[in-house]
């Protein structure tokens, strides 16, 4: 199995893990997020992470690796935004970078791996007679 595939599945798993964590145990999940007053965002966070995981899962199952790379790259804004939110809403810079900054680096690395793979060869069209 290729490293990019493994990383793609980890992206899916993380989205499901965090999304379900917020929906099923919001207080417990919020403690690990780093925002001092998380009231009101559990459902938003859970739905966001589940949607991201489902998007990546669909692209993985359809073997749309290039599209997955672009989606992962676009969605790298999520951990970057989380990092900024923690730093600006009562969390520490160290914690924000350790948790969300490292996640952003892994997501960007995954996008890089997926996008640097050669595009699949397209079948040649048969000319009409």
JOGIMO-V661519 format. One record per pair of residues at least 6 apart in sequence whose ideal C-beta (glycine too) atoms are under 7 Angstrom apart, sorted by the first residue. I is the first residue (numbers start at 1). GAP is how many residues later the second one is. Records with the same first field share a line. If there is no record, write none. Layout:
# JOGIMO-V661519
I: GAP  GAP
This chain:
# JOGIMO-V661519
3: 110
4: 106  109  110  113
7: 103  106
8: 48  52  60  102  106
9: 51
11: 45  61  96  99
12: 41  44  45  48
15: 34  35  37  38  41
16: 34  37
18: 31
19: 27  30  31  34
20: 26
21: 8
22: 7  20  23  24
23: 20  23
26: 16
30: 8  12
34: 52  57  61  62  65
35: 50  51  54  55  56
36: 53  54  55
37: 53
52: 23  26
55: 16
56: 12  15  16
59: 8  9  12
60: 8
65: 49  52
66: 53
68: 46
69: 42  45  46
72: 35  38  39  42
73: 38  42
76: 28  31  32  35
79: 21  24  25  28
80: 24
82: 18
83: 13  14  17  18  21
86: 9  10  14
87: 6  9
